[in-house]
Amino acid sequence: MAKLKVFQSIILFHPTEEEIKKGEKSKVIKDLKTFLEKDEKTAAMKANFEIPEEYRDKLDQVEVIIVNF
């Protein structure tokens, strides 16, 4: 069995330029999560499944950040 690695992910939502002009700011839509996976590609897939349903039609404004420890 391959040794698993520790990853953390957090998901952000960024407003459009128009929304920024109205005072909106980027926000965390899924808090920091720690998990084990075999590689970064698998970790990215797992993190992408965590995007809340209400933001799936705005993926161009969603940022998934993954860190490997």
C-alpha positions as CSV (number, residue, x, y, z in Angstrom):
1,M,0.0,0.0,0.0
2,A,1.3,3.4,-0.9
3,K,2.0,5.9,1.9
4,L,-0.7,8.5,2.1
5,K,0.1,12.2,2.3
6,V,-1.5,14.9,4.3
7,F,-3.4,17.7,2.4
8,Q,-5.4,20.6,3.4
9,S,-8.0,22.5,1.3
10,I,-10.1,25.6,1.6
11,I,-12.6,26.9,-1.0
12,L,-13.0,30.6,-1.7
13,F,-15.6,32.6,-3.7
14,H,-14.5,35.8,-5.5
15,P,-16.9,38.4,-6.6
16,T,-17.0,39.8,-10.1
17,E,-15.6,43.3,-10.9
18,E,-19.2,44.6,-10.8
19,E,-19.8,43.0,-7.4
20,I,-16.5,44.4,-6.1
21,K,-17.7,48.0,-7.0
22,K,-20.8,47.3,-4.9
23,G,-18.6,46.5,-1.9
24,E,-18.6,42.7,-2.0
25,K,-15.4,40.8,-1.0
26,S,-14.0,37.4,-1.4
27,K,-15.3,34.9,1.1
28,V,-14.6,31.4,2.4
29,I,-17.4,29.0,1.3
30,K,-15.8,25.8,2.7
31,D,-13.6,25.9,5.8
32,L,-10.2,24.4,6.0
33,K,-10.3,20.6,5.8
34,T,-7.5,18.2,6.4
35,F,-7.4,14.8,4.7
36,L,-5.2,12.0,3.5
37,E,-4.7,11.1,-0.2
38,K,-2.1,9.3,-2.3
39,D,-1.2,12.3,-4.5
40,E,-2.2,15.9,-5.3
41,K,-4.3,15.0,-8.3
42,T,-6.5,12.8,-6.1
43,A,-6.6,15.4,-3.4
44,A,-7.7,18.0,-5.9
45,M,-10.6,15.8,-7.1
46,K,-11.7,15.2,-3.5
47,A,-11.6,18.9,-2.7
48,N,-13.6,19.8,-5.8
49,F,-16.4,17.6,-4.7
50,E,-16.6,19.8,-1.6
51,I,-17.7,22.9,-3.5
52,P,-21.2,23.8,-2.2
53,E,-24.1,23.1,-4.6
54,E,-25.1,26.8,-4.8
55,Y,-21.7,27.8,-6.2
56,R,-21.4,25.1,-8.9
57,D,-22.9,27.3,-11.6
58,K,-20.3,30.0,-10.8
59,L,-17.1,27.9,-11.0
60,D,-15.2,30.7,-12.7
61,Q,-15.5,32.6,-9.4
62,V,-14.5,29.7,-7.2
63,E,-10.9,29.0,-6.1
64,V,-9.9,25.7,-4.5
65,I,-6.6,25.9,-2.7
66,I,-4.8,22.7,-1.8
67,V,-1.6,22.5,0.3
68,N,0.5,19.3,0.7
69,F,2.3,18.8,4.0
